[in-house]
Amino acid sequence: MNLMAFKRGLRDGIAIAIGYFSVSFSFGITAVASGISWWQAVLISLTNLTSSGQFAGIGIIAASGSYIEMAITELVINMRYALMGISLSQKLDPTFKRWQQLILGHCNTDEIFAVAMSRNKTVTPAYMTGLAVLPYIGWTGGTLAGAICGNILPMMISNALGIMIYGMFLAIIVPAMRKEHPILVVACVAILMSCIIHFVPAFSFITDGFSIIICAVAASAVGALLYPVSEEEEEAEHAA
């Protein structure tokens, strides 16, 4: 293994690991509050590494949702990782073996993908391993810390810490909404549909899991219809 490339990956992954620790801390608290034991919460983070997917899954579990709801919800939320994996595979060094791709593909999150794709050089196994290891530890360690603290902290503090994830989502969405009108429209459509499903009695039969699916798919469809991206624009964006 190229030690220099591994160290470079470690350095690039420090900031991601810090951010993951804080968000997964909130996940650990939320999971315990939903009736999941600490070791189950840690196991979920060990085998998933997807903040939005895990929080959505916890909500479905807490609402006693069906396996179908869980499967469709996770497919819709995490489908982007398949697309990111295809894109990142074009940048991998030829020394990448198939088993390495399978293992490191598990750690291909939004932030890790963005950092890896921003490199001018090809992504080697050593660099990708270094880039992924600290965020993986940070995500799992934060979940463990949050789950333990969720059992010992006062309920008022646990509830306050449990809303950190919503603050993170707002910090991601609001700046993008202010810069890009299409994102604003898509977000408003999702919010409007969510409110209709929640408050209109005629839609009370729709569970939380299917509500997420309906809102996500419908808002994405509206965005695709109103703001289609041509192949030329897409190629120019990738080139940039």
Secondary structure, DSSP 4 states (H G I P E B T S, - for coil): --HHHHHHHHHHHHHHHHHHHHHHHHHHHHHHHTT--HHHHHHHHHH---HHHHHHHHHHHHTT--HHHHHHHHHHHHHHHHHHHHHHHTTB-TT--HHHHHHHHTT--HHHHHHHHT-SSPBPHHHHHHHHHHHHHHHHHHHHHHHHHHHHS-HHHHHHHTTHHHHHHHHHHHHHHHH-HHHHHHHHHHHHHHHHHHH-GGGTTS-HHHHHHHHHHHHHHHHHHHS---HHHHHHHHH-
